[in-house]
Amino acid sequence: MISLLHELAEITDADLLARHVAGDEHAFEVLFTRHRDRLWAVALRTMRNPDEAADALQEAMISAFRRADSFRGQAAVTTWLHRIVVNACLDRMRRNKVRATQPMPDNPDHDPTLAVAGDLQDEFSDKETAADVARALASINADQRAALVLVDMQGYSVDEAAAMLGCAPGTVKSRCSRGRARLAPLLAHLREDG
């Protein structure tokens, strides 16, 4: 089993997907493992809630697993996977029609995520800034938020984001521009403080 997984790790994404479609029971696992960190980051930044992001990512991977035979090879497999994740997030947000928030820990003094070395004031400021950004992102529409997450937060090019979102590059540019324009007044205090 270990040697089989090692062998599969050396295969391209497209070949792994083809093997999965042909019935290889381990190929999709290797493909997902290869890209899970970036897929998780996209889901988490899009949903802004770990539980919702986990559910969206799971829905996306089930969809990709079942629809692997629909992959036409017009884009990279990773682009196809990211598009499925973004679409699952957008679908979930539309279904929920609820603005997700990040829950505060019951006991912040014992939360290991808060026990980061460094000045407590800086830590508080960083968390406050992250909360401000999350609230501002929650105030813009889901399409603009998805474009901004992919381009500004994940570092994808406009063309890559367009492929993931299934729209034209000009649409991504427009969504980013409108989203940034809506965020600017909401986050202006961060520039003044910095």
C-alpha positions, 0 to 999 in steps of 0.5 A: 500500500505504501509503495502504491501511494509513493508511486501515485505521488510521482504521477501528474494531476491529470494522470491521477484524475484519469486513473481515478475515472478508470477505477483506481481507488487511491488516485483521488486520495493522492490528488486531494492530499496534494492540493488540500492545503490550498483548497482549504485556504480558499474555502476558509477565506471565502466562508470565513467560518471553519465549520462552514469551510469544512462543509463546503470543502467536503461538498466540493470534493464529493462533487469532484470525486463523482464528476471527475469524468466531466473534466475536459482538460481545458484547464489544469486539474488544480484550477478545476478543483479550485473552481469546484471549491469556490462554487461550493462555497458560493452555493453554500453562502447563497443557501445559508444567506447568513453572514458567518462570523468567527466564534470567540473562544469560551476561554481565551486565556486557554486557547492555544491559538491565542498563545502566540509568542509576542506582545499581547497588544500586537496580538490583540491588534492583529485579531482585531484587524482580522475581525475588521477585514472579515466583517468588511468582506461579509458586507460585499456580495459573494461574487466580489468576495470570491474574486478578492479572496482568490486574487488579493488573498490567495495570490492567483492571477486574474486569469487563474481566478477567472478559470476557477470562477468560470467567468471572463478575466474582465469580470474578475477585474471588475468584481475585484475593483468593485469589491475593493471600492466597497471595502476601502471606506470600511477599512479606512481606519486601518490605514489611519492607524498604521 
